[in-house]
Amino acid sequence: MREAVVLAGGFGTRLRHIVSDVPKPMAPVCGRPFLCYLLDRLAENAFDHVVLSTGYMHEKIADYFGNTYRGMSIAYARETAPLGTGGGILNALQCCESSEVMVLNGDTLFCIDFDALYQRHDASKSELTVVLRHVDDVARYGAVLCDSEGRITSFVEKDASHGAGLINGGVYLMNRHLLDAFHVGDRFSFEADILQAWYAEHLFVGYADNGYFIDIGVPEDYERAQHDFSDVNLFNH
């Protein structure tokens, strides 16, 4: 069974002056909530169960999607207080059954080859496989460095480097036991407290994919999504 956790509980502060009446993943793009496009990709890639990690305006998401979407069962892991990305993932994992779970950011669409990602993860026997994307300038996101075997060797902070390189695409395939050191309800950052803190001691592997990528967290990219998603051929592959 393929299971996914989608982090959909963010406040969307940078988009608040444009989209104020719904949580960021529900921001309308070409007449549909952004989250629909992400869930479409999961449905088209044989996912069976999706857990939506919600918080801010959680009812807007639950009322729209209900308990099923395109054949996938939908569950909700609501945060009554902000838990951070790590705490949100751990909370959502309580609704999952699989030992390996896909984790995605609800404000990012990355059209990756899921089959290839699973194969890479299985072959490397990694605890966590991070999907990487090549971009022309890593300054906004921070860079990810890997050795010749694909093992992650460094996470470079935002604005600490510039120019072309690989970034964290916000999609992870992880062994659920990676977070066993934490307790449900703990507040922690997946990026700071897991990725950046543990990569030297744990086997974290990078998988690079050049599929379509957009993060609607800033107004200019939200506007770009309106243009890009109007192309009927964008998702026909």
Secondary structure as UniProt FT lines:
FT   STRAND          3..7
FT   HELIX           13..15
FT   TURN            16..18
FT   HELIX           24..26
FT   STRAND          28..29
FT   TURN            30..31
FT   STRAND          32..33
FT   HELIX           34..44
FT   TURN            45..46
FT   STRAND          49..54
FT   TURN            56..57
FT   HELIX           58..65
FT   TURN            66..67
FT   STRAND          68..69
FT   TURN            70..71
FT   STRAND          72..78
FT   HELIX           84..93
FT   TURN            94..95
FT   STRAND          100..105
FT   TURN            106..107
FT   STRAND          108..110
FT   HELIX           114..124
FT   STRAND          128..135
FT   TURN            139..141
FT   STRAND          143..146
FT   TURN            148..149
FT   STRAND          151..156
FT   TURN            158..159
FT   STRAND          165..175
FT   HELIX           176..179
FT   TURN            180..181
FT   TURN            184..185
FT   HELIX           190..195
FT   HELIX           196..198
FT   TURN            199..201
FT   STRAND          204..208
FT   STRAND          213..215
FT   TURN            216..217
FT   HELIX           219..228
FT   TURN            229..230
FT   TURN            232..235
//
